[in-house]
Amino acid sequence: MQVKASQAIRMITTYIKARLVPLMVGSPGCGKSQIYQQIADTYNLLLIDVRLSQCDVTDLNGFPQIIGKKAGYVPMDTFPLEGDPIPDGYSGWLLLFDELTSAVPALQAASYKIILDRKIGSKNLHKNVAVCAAGNLETDNAIVEPMSTALQSRMCHLELVVDQPEWHDWATQNDIDFRITSHMGHLPKNLYTFKPDHTDNTYACPRTWEFASRLLKTTDESSPDLLPLLAGTISEGVAREFLLFCKIFNDLPTVPQITASPETIKVPDEPSILYALTGSIANHANEDNLTKLAVYVKRLPAEFQVVCLRETIRRTRGLLTHVAIKDWIKTSAVALF
């Protein structure tokens, strides 16, 4: 079943609490690993990332060794076993078998015991270990091996899809450059441009937009390198479209200009300019200028008032208690969330 990120988090958590093993598959770059990291952080678990496609069978079964007069298998220290101490500051572990769908049949077979029986050789996993898995889709031209029916029935299956509103919420709360979130409001199609038969060296997706945000924080916007840098991250076509959008910011009224005359400064009517303007205001709003900015924001079309104030709160959560925000919520009767 296809699920959005918020659904995936809830459902994976439910599977884990039921001592079941979720397998989340999805197209490359859509945020699977990040979701598992978020779950680990939420429940104070140490994430153990095991790239199953890069493992050897002995990694899962244990290393053969002579023990007295018999041979046995010694487990790798990758896996927490019964009796192992829980690391300081954690409540347990989240054991992620990433790239599971790319594992060859022999490795898939070696994983049966740990996934269903929670055993490494003859040793039991620690009771505070949650087991989960992730992988790519066969339809995406990723390296994917056929999955045996025996392995299929040992896991619970979810397919992650990219949802622009949910990504936008995440981005504004995780310091993604406001020019990117403004661009996505105007052209949401550019969030995820992956196609299995694409001919570019890369594509735009949640992962590569995060890369782009890092570049924007370290590269001057006038640098001749910015276009090739972004083209190598989100593809040339999307990079050109994004930088064309960014030129709008050069002609916007600045926050000091707005706060100097919030009741008279011009309000644009072009949607692309409004998306850029609301993003700029949200990024620069603070305790000192918000009262005057709110006067100006109330002059914007109603839908862009909501866009602006939602992003303001998500970028600076503390402003939710500001009197200007409270007044706007009361008078507009529009829910921010």
N, C-alpha and C positions, 0 to 999 in steps of 0.2 A: 504494500500500500504506500502511496506517495504521501509524504508529510512535510510540513514546514519545520523550521528550526525549533520553534517553541513547542510544537507538538512532539517532535523527536526527543527533546529534553525530558518532557513529562513521561513519554512512553518508555524511553530507555530507563529512566529512574524506576518506573513501575516494574519493568522486567527484572532489574537488578534486585529490587526488594523481594521479588518472588524467587530469587536464586536461579533465574534463567539467564541465558546469554543472548543479548541482542546483536544482530548484524545489521549495520547501517551501510547501505550502498548509495552511491550518487556519482554524478559526473565530477571530473577532476576540478579542484579549486572551489568547491561549493561550501566548504567549511566543516567537513566531517570531523577532522581531528580537533578543531577548535571547540566543537560541541562537547566532545569527550573531556577536553581540558576544563571547560566550564563546569561540567558535572563533578569532576574531580575536585576543583576548587570549592564548589558549593558544599560538598560533603567532606571536605578536609581529607582527601585521599591522595596518596602519592601516585602519580601516573607512571606506569611502566609501559613504554611504547616498544612493542616487539614487532618488527617488520617480518611477518611470516614468510613472505616471498624470498627473503634473504637468509632464512634460517637453514640449518641442516637438521636432519632427523634426530641426531643425537642431542640437539639443543632442547628438544621436547621430551625425548625418552630418558635422557641422562647419558653420561659418558661411561662406557663399559670399563670395569675395573675388577681386578682380583681382590676379593674380600675374604681373607682367611683361605679356606679350602674351596670356596665357591666364587663364581663370577657374578657380578651384579652391576647395577647402574647407579652412578652418583649424579644427583640432580645438579643442574647449572645454578649458580647463585642468582640468576635472573629472577627466579620465581620464589616468592615468600612461602615457606612451608610451615606446617604445624610446629610450634615451639620457637619459631623465629621471633625476635623482639620487634614490636611495631616502631617505626622510626619516630624520633622525638618530634612532637608538634603535629603528628598525623593521627588519624583514627583508623587507618588501614591503607589499602592499595587499590588502584583501578588498573587492572591488567588488560591492556588493549592489544589485540592481535590486528595490527593494521596490514593493509595490502593482502588480506586473507584470500580475496577472490583471484589474486595473482599467483597463489602458491601452487606448485606442481602437485599432482595426485599423491605422491609419496608423503609430502608434508601435510597435505590435508588429512591423510589417514593417520599420521602421527599425532595430529591435533585432536582426534576423536576423544581420547581418554581425558585430556585436560579440560576440554570444553564440556563434556557431559558428566564425567565422574570426578572432576576436580583433582586429578592425580598426575604427578610427574613420576613415571615409572611406578614404584610401589609406595611413593610418598604422597601424602595429602597436602593440597594447598592449605594455606592458613585460612581460618574461617573468616577473617576480615579482608579477604581478597574478593573483589567484584570482577567478573570476567566479561569482556565485551569484544566486539570485532567491527572492522570497517573494510570497505573495498570499493573498487570502481565497477562501472557497468560495462557489460560486454558490448552493448550497442554504441559505446563511445570510442571505439578503436583503441581503448586502453589495453594493456597486457592483462588479459583475463583468461583463467583456466576454467574448463567445465567443472562444476561443483558436483561431487557425488551426492546421491540421494541420502546416503547415511549422514553426511555432514549437514545437509540441508535440514534434516529433521532434528538435529541437535541444537538448532538456534532459532531465534525469533527474528523475522525479517522486516526491515523498513527501507523505504527508498526516499532519500532526502532530495527536495527540490528547492531552488532558490526563490525566495519571496521578497520582492523589492521593499515593501513597507517594513517588514521585520528587519531586513538588513539595514535600512535607514535608521531604525531605532537603535540597533547595535552600533552603527557607525558614529552617531551623534554622542553616544555614551562612551566611546572608546577613542576619542580624539582623532577621528578621521578628518582630514582637511575639509573645511566648510565649503570650499569650492567644488569638491567632489560630491558632497551630499546635495548641494544646490543643483549641480549638473544632473544628478539622478532624479531629482524632483521634476526637472524639465524634460529629460530624456531617459526614462527608466529602462528603455530597451538596451542601453549601453552598460547596464550593470553586468549582464551575463550574455556574452556573444559567442559562447562555445558552440561549435558544430563539429561532429565527428570527422567530416571531410574538409575541414578548413585548411587553407594553404598558407596562412600567415605562420610566423615562427611562434606566436603566442596568441592570447586572446584575453578579453576583459572578463573578469570573474571576481567574486569577493576577495579571493586571495591576492590577485594581481592589483586590484584597486587599493588594497592595503599597502602593497609595495609602492604604488604610485604616490600615496599619501606621504610615505617616508621620503620619497624623492622631493616632493614639493616643500618639505620642511628643511631640506638641506641644499636645495638648488635655487639660485636666484631666478625669478620669473623672466628676466631679460637675458638669461644665459642662452647662447646658441646651442648648447648641449641639451636643453630641456626637451625639445621635440624628439631627438633620437633616443634620449633616456627613457621617455615615456613610451615611445614606439616599441622599444625593446621589452616593455613591461605589459602594456595593454593592447598592443598592435598599433600599426601606423594610422589606420583609418580612424580608430576611436581616439587616439592621441590628438590627431589634428582637429577632430570635432570638439574634444574637450578644451583644447587650447583656444579655439575660436570662441567658445563660450566664455572662457576666462577673460577675454578682452573686454567683456561687458563690465567687469569690475572696475576697469580704469575710468569709466565714465559715470559711475554711481556717485551719489552724494555720500560724503564721508560721515561717519558717526558724529564727529565734532560739528559738522555743518548741520546735521539733522537736529542735534540737541540745541544748537544755537537758535533755530527757528522751526520747531517741530510742527507748528500750525500753518506755516506758509510755504515751506519748501516743497517743490514739485513732487507729486506722486506719479510714477510711470504707469502705463497701462499695458505694456507688452509683457506677456507671460514669462518669456525667458529673462527679461530684466527684473521682473518681480521675484522670480526664484533666486536670482543672484543677490538682489537687495535683501530679501528676508534672511538668506544665509549669512550675509555680511553682518546684519544687525544682530542675529542670534549669536554669532561668534564673538562680537565685541561688547555685548550687553554685560553690565555689572551693577553692583549695588548703587553706585553713584550716578549712572546715566540712565538707568532703566525708567525712571519716572517720566523723563522727557521723551525717551524713545517710545514709550507706550502711547504717548499723545500722537506721535506720528503713525505708529502701527495701526491705531484705530481708524486712520484715514485710508488704509489699504482696503482692497476688496476683501470681503469677509473670509473667503477661503484662504487668502494669503495671510490674514491675521492669525488664523489657526496654525498654518504652516510655520510662521515666524515664532509664535509663542511656544508651540510644542518643541521646536528645535532649541529655543532658548533654555527651556527647562531641562531638556535632556542633556544639553551641554554643560549647564551650570545648575545642578539640582537644588542648590541652596536658594536660588531665586524664587522657588515656588512659594516661599513665605513672604516675599516682597509685597508691599501694599499695592503696587501698581498691577502685579499679576492677579492678586486677590480681587481687586476692583474690576479688572477686565473679565475674569471668570464670572463674577456676579452679574455684571451688566450684559454680557453677551449670551449667557446661558448656554455656552458651547463647552463641551467636555474637552479638556486638554488631552486626555488619554483614553 
